[in-house]
């Protein structure tokens, strides 16, 4: 099941950003090359890729091999029973810029139910939602799934002039209904940048054909 991580932002992301948790980079960790957030490439089949990730095609296991670290996989269950699956990389060296990546999956209900049965530990969050840590078998199942969307989060702050010079002029700008951010939308690239002068850089990437799932909640 899909959710829009800016309007209904990741519970894990909220905790990390609110507490200001940012892991100390390992100086021995070599940076991935050609991995700036504005390096969005077109594949021969018309799909887009960024950081070596092609949403809807690249699996979580492939990313763990690329980033040389395991992802934290969590199933969130809201108070009304809605289940959302996410994977999280806490610190990735992308061309010398350290960032967090939150990955979402377009998962059907039977798969979410199956993963819930693979819950090893359940903890309750202050919001009343539950965080389900999966067993190794549950995580192995998720590792075979393609990533549907990528949310890039960095403490680096870039002003609007720099963002426009890197990404180009946005096709549309929409005020976020739940924060002070303004969303810069690039439908042809599948990119949504949450621009907030008081916050770090937050960018969501999807395939261009899936961009309606990103923009529609902002228009409501």
C-alpha positions as CSV (number, residue, x, y, z in Angstrom):
1,X,0.0,0.0,0.0
2,X,1.3,3.4,-1.0
3,X,1.4,6.5,1.2
4,X,2.6,10.0,0.6
5,X,5.6,10.5,3.0
6,X,5.4,14.3,3.0
7,X,1.7,14.8,3.8
8,X,1.5,11.6,5.9
9,X,5.2,11.6,6.8
10,X,7.0,8.4,7.9
11,X,6.7,7.8,11.6
12,X,10.3,6.8,11.7
13,X,11.3,9.9,9.8
14,X,9.4,12.1,12.3
15,X,11.2,10.6,15.3
16,X,14.6,11.0,13.6
17,X,14.1,14.5,12.4
18,X,12.5,15.7,15.7
19,X,15.3,14.3,17.9
20,X,18.0,15.4,15.5
21,X,19.5,12.0,15.3
22,X,22.4,11.9,12.8
23,X,24.9,9.1,12.9
24,X,28.5,10.0,12.8
25,X,29.9,9.1,9.4
26,X,32.6,6.4,9.2
27,X,35.6,8.1,7.6
28,X,36.5,4.8,6.0
29,X,33.2,4.6,4.2
30,X,33.9,5.4,0.5
31,X,31.4,7.7,-1.2
32,X,29.2,6.4,-4.0
33,X,30.1,8.3,-7.2
34,X,27.6,10.0,-9.5
35,X,25.1,10.0,-6.6
36,X,24.1,13.6,-6.0
37,X,20.4,14.1,-5.4
38,X,20.0,16.1,-8.7
39,X,21.7,13.3,-10.8
40,X,18.4,11.8,-12.2
41,X,19.1,9.6,-15.2
42,X,16.8,8.2,-17.9
43,X,17.1,4.5,-18.5
44,X,16.7,3.1,-22.1
45,X,13.2,1.9,-21.3
46,X,12.1,5.4,-20.2
47,X,12.2,4.8,-16.5
48,X,14.3,7.1,-14.2
49,X,17.0,6.2,-11.7
50,X,18.8,8.1,-8.9
51,X,21.5,6.9,-6.5
52,X,21.6,3.7,-8.6
53,X,17.9,3.1,-7.7
54,X,15.2,2.6,-10.4
55,X,11.9,2.8,-8.5
56,X,9.5,-0.1,-9.2
57,X,12.5,-2.3,-10.4
58,X,15.4,-2.1,-8.0
59,X,15.0,-4.5,-5.0
60,X,15.9,-3.8,-1.4
61,X,18.5,-6.6,-1.6
62,X,20.2,-4.9,-4.5
63,X,20.4,-1.7,-2.5
64,X,21.9,-3.4,0.5
65,X,24.6,-4.8,-1.7
66,X,25.2,-1.4,-3.3
67,X,25.3,0.5,0.0
68,X,27.2,-2.3,1.7
69,X,24.9,-2.2,4.8
70,X,21.7,-3.8,5.9
71,X,18.5,-1.7,5.9
72,X,16.2,-1.4,8.9
73,X,12.8,-2.8,7.8
74,X,9.7,-1.9,9.8
75,X,6.0,-2.4,9.5
76,X,4.0,0.5,11.0
77,X,0.4,0.0,12.1
78,X,-1.7,3.0,12.7
79,X,-4.4,3.3,15.4
80,X,-7.0,2.6,12.7
81,X,-5.2,-0.6,11.6
82,X,-3.6,0.7,8.4
83,X,-0.3,-1.0,7.7
84,X,2.7,0.6,6.0
85,X,6.0,-1.0,5.1
86,X,9.2,0.9,5.1
87,X,13.0,0.3,4.9
88,X,15.5,2.8,6.3
89,X,19.2,3.4,5.7
90,X,20.5,5.6,8.5
91,X,23.7,7.0,6.9
92,X,24.7,6.7,3.2
93,X,27.8,8.5,1.8
94,X,26.6,9.9,-1.5
95,X,29.4,11.8,-3.2
96,X,30.6,12.9,0.2
97,X,27.2,14.1,1.3
98,X,25.8,11.9,4.1
99,X,22.0,11.3,4.0
100,X,19.3,9.1,5.2
101,X,17.1,7.1,2.8
102,X,13.5,6.0,3.5
103,X,12.1,3.5,1.0
104,X,8.5,2.6,0.6
105,X,6.9,-0.4,-1.1
106,X,3.7,-0.8,-3.2
107,X,2.5,-3.8,-1.2
108,X,-0.9,-5.5,-1.3
109,X,-2.9,-6.4,1.8
110,X,-2.3,-10.1,1.8
111,X,1.5,-9.4,1.8
112,X,1.2,-6.9,4.6
113,X,-0.9,-9.4,6.6
114,X,1.8,-12.1,6.0
115,X,4.5,-9.7,7.1
116,X,2.6,-8.8,10.3
117,X,2.6,-12.5,11.1
118,X,6.4,-12.3,10.9
119,X,6.5,-9.6,13.6
120,X,9.3,-10.4,16.1
121,X,8.7,-7.4,18.4
122,X,5.9,-4.8,18.6
123,X,6.5,-1.5,20.3
124,X,4.0,1.3,20.8
125,X,4.8,4.8,19.7
126,X,3.7,8.0,21.6
127,X,1.1,8.6,18.8
128,X,-0.6,5.3,19.6
129,X,0.7,3.7,16.4
130,X,2.7,0.5,16.6
131,X,6.1,-0.3,15.2
132,X,6.6,-4.0,14.2
133,X,10.1,-5.3,13.9
134,X,10.2,-8.2,11.5
135,X,11.8,-11.6,11.9
136,X,14.7,-12.6,9.6
137,X,12.2,-14.5,7.5
138,X,10.0,-11.4,7.2
139,X,12.9,-9.2,6.2
140,X,14.1,-11.7,3.6
141,X,10.7,-11.5,2.0
142,X,10.9,-7.7,1.9
143,X,14.4,-7.8,0.4
144,X,13.0,-9.4,-2.7
145,X,10.5,-6.6,-3.3
146,X,11.1,-3.6,-5.6
147,X,11.3,-0.2,-4.1
148,X,8.3,2.0,-5.0
149,X,9.6,5.4,-3.8
150,X,12.7,6.9,-2.3
151,X,12.8,9.7,0.3
152,X,16.2,11.4,0.7
153,X,16.8,13.4,3.9
154,X,19.9,15.4,4.6
155,X,20.8,18.0,7.2
156,X,22.4,20.1,4.4
157,X,20.4,23.2,3.7
158,X,20.4,24.6,0.1
159,X,18.8,27.9,-0.8
160,X,16.2,28.2,-3.6
161,X,18.8,29.6,-6.1
162,X,21.0,26.6,-5.6
163,X,18.1,24.2,-5.9
164,X,16.9,25.8,-9.1
165,X,20.4,25.7,-10.6
166,X,20.6,22.0,-9.9
167,X,17.1,20.7,-10.5
168,X,15.8,23.4,-12.8
169,X,12.7,25.5,-12.4
170,X,9.8,23.5,-10.9
171,X,6.7,22.9,-13.0
172,X,4.5,23.7,-10.0
173,X,4.8,24.8,-6.4
174,X,2.3,23.8,-3.8
175,X,2.2,24.8,-0.1
176,X,2.3,21.8,2.2
177,X,-1.0,21.6,4.1
178,X,0.6,20.4,7.3
179,X,3.9,22.3,7.5
180,X,5.7,25.5,6.5
181,X,7.3,23.7,3.5
182,X,6.6,24.4,-0.2
183,X,6.7,21.5,-2.6
184,X,8.6,22.0,-5.8
185,X,7.1,19.5,-8.3
186,X,8.9,18.0,-11.3
187,X,6.4,15.5,-12.8
188,X,8.6,14.7,-15.8
189,X,11.4,13.6,-13.4
190,X,9.2,12.1,-10.7
191,X,10.7,14.5,-8.1
192,X,9.1,16.3,-5.2
193,X,11.3,18.6,-3.2
194,X,10.0,19.9,0.2
195,X,11.6,23.4,0.4
196,X,11.8,24.8,3.9
197,X,14.4,27.4,4.8
198,X,14.4,26.2,8.4
199,X,14.8,22.5,7.7
200,X,17.2,20.2,5.9
201,X,16.8,18.8,2.4
202,X,13.9,16.4,1.9
203,X,13.3,14.9,-1.6
204,X,10.9,12.2,-2.8
205,X,11.6,10.2,-6.0
206,X,9.0,8.1,-7.9
207,X,8.6,7.0,-11.5
208,X,7.1,9.9,-13.5
209,X,4.0,7.7,-14.4
210,X,3.4,7.4,-10.6
211,X,3.7,11.1,-9.9
212,X,-0.1,11.5,-9.4
213,X,0.3,9.5,-6.2
214,X,2.6,12.2,-4.9
215,X,0.9,15.3,-6.1
216,X,-2.8,14.3,-5.5
217,X,-2.7,14.6,-1.7
218,X,-1.1,18.0,-2.0
219,X,-4.1,19.2,-4.1
220,X,-6.7,18.2,-1.6
